[in-house]
Protein backbone atom coordinates (compact mmCIF):
# COMPACT_ATOMS: atom_id res chain seq x y z
CA UNK A 1 0.00 0.00 0.00
CA UNK A 2 2.79 2.43 0.82
CA UNK A 3 4.15 1.99 -2.69
CA UNK A 4 0.96 3.28 -4.35
CA UNK A 5 -0.27 6.33 -2.39
CA UNK A 6 -0.13 8.78 -5.29
CA UNK A 7 -2.54 6.60 -7.24
CA UNK A 8 -5.16 7.01 -4.48
CA UNK A 9 -4.38 10.64 -3.72
CA UNK A 10 -5.19 11.76 -7.25
CA UNK A 11 -8.68 10.21 -6.95
CA UNK A 12 -9.21 11.19 -3.30
CA UNK A 13 -6.98 14.15 -2.32
CA UNK A 14 -8.26 14.14 1.27
CA UNK A 15 -6.39 10.88 1.81
CA UNK A 16 -3.09 12.77 1.51
CA UNK A 17 -3.85 14.59 4.78
CA UNK A 18 -4.08 11.33 6.74
CA UNK A 19 -1.20 9.78 8.68
CA UNK A 20 -0.05 6.66 6.83
CA UNK A 21 1.87 3.84 8.51
CA UNK A 22 3.15 0.89 6.51
CA UNK A 23 3.20 -1.77 9.20
CA UNK A 24 5.16 -4.24 7.09
CA UNK A 25 8.19 -1.94 7.27
CA UNK A 26 8.32 -1.61 11.07
CA UNK A 27 11.28 -3.26 12.81
CA UNK A 28 10.42 -6.32 14.92
CA UNK A 29 11.85 -4.54 17.98
CA UNK A 30 8.96 -2.06 17.77
CA UNK A 31 6.65 -4.78 19.09
CA UNK A 32 8.16 -4.27 22.55
CA UNK A 33 6.67 -0.73 22.60
CA UNK A 34 3.15 -1.82 21.61
CA UNK A 35 0.31 -0.55 23.80
CA UNK A 36 -3.35 -1.40 23.60
CA UNK A 37 -5.42 1.44 22.20
CA UNK A 38 -8.06 3.14 24.31
CA UNK A 39 -11.14 2.61 22.15
CA UNK A 40 -14.81 3.28 22.67
CA UNK A 41 -17.89 3.58 20.47
CA UNK A 42 -17.10 7.26 19.73
CA UNK A 43 -13.79 6.53 17.96
CA UNK A 44 -13.39 5.63 14.32
CA UNK A 45 -11.32 2.53 13.63
CA UNK A 46 -10.09 1.14 10.32
CA UNK A 47 -9.19 -2.52 10.18
CA UNK A 48 -7.47 -4.06 7.20
CA UNK A 49 -7.09 -7.78 6.77
CA UNK A 50 -4.72 -9.36 4.34
C-alpha positions in Angstrom: 0.0 0.0 0.0 2.8 2.4 0.8 4.1 2.0 -2.7 1.0 3.3 -4.4 -0.3 6.3 -2.4 -0.1 8.8 -5.3 -2.5 6.6 -7.2 -5.2 7.0 -4.5 -4.4 10.6 -3.7 -5.2 11.8 -7.2 -8.7 10.2 -7.0 -9.2 11.2 -3.3 -7.0 14.1 -2.3 -8.3 14.1 1.3 -6.4 10.9 1.8 -3.1 12.8 1.5 -3.8 14.6 4.8 -4.1 11.3 6.7 -1.2 9.8 8.7 0.0 6.7 6.8 1.9 3.8 8.5 3.2 0.9 6.5 3.2 -1.8 9.2 5.2 -4.2 7.1 8.2 -1.9 7.3 8.3 -1.6 11.1 11.3 -3.3 12.8 10.4 -6.3 14.9 11.8 -4.5 18.0 9.0 -2.1 17.8 6.6 -4.8 19.1 8.2 -4.3 22.5 6.7 -0.7 22.6 3.1 -1.8 21.6 0.3 -0.5 23.8 -3.3 -1.4 23.6 -5.4 1.4 22.2 -8.1 3.1 24.3 -11.1 2.6 22.2 -14.8 3.3 22.7 -17.9 3.6 20.5 -17.1 7.3 19.7 -13.8 6.5 18.0 -13.4 5.6 14.3 -11.3 2.5 13.6 -10.1 1.1 10.3 -9.2 -2.5 10.2 -7.5 -4.1 7.2 -7.1 -7.8 6.8 -4.7 -9.4 4.3 
